[in-house]
């Protein structure tokens, strides 16, 4: 998966932060959906790689519980974790025991489960 992420990272559109991110979401039926971060001069209009990949899968009919694993890579020597906006989307679509594998550009990875990454999530139960 590292090689796929490395190739995908080159497609990031990050002319403002220069912080390239690539993600690949894998569904339970084995399909892979790529995403990269896409920035905008109006910073709040940017989209993270993780959400880009997830929303692409949702657009093709996948929904909550259909996801197996998420891989992501940052163009840094440090392994970075998803932002809180992405984490909120994770709690909507992913099970707590789903793994997120985070790579740096050197191939070092750390794996974390959604429930550990989002211990006090806001979800549909909070709307009752």
Secondary structure by P-SEA (a helix, b strand, c coil): caaaaaaaaaacccccccbbbbbbbbcccbbbbbbbbbbcccccccccaaaaaaaaaaaacccccccccccccccccccccccaaaaaaaaacccccbbbbbbccccccccccccccccccccccccc
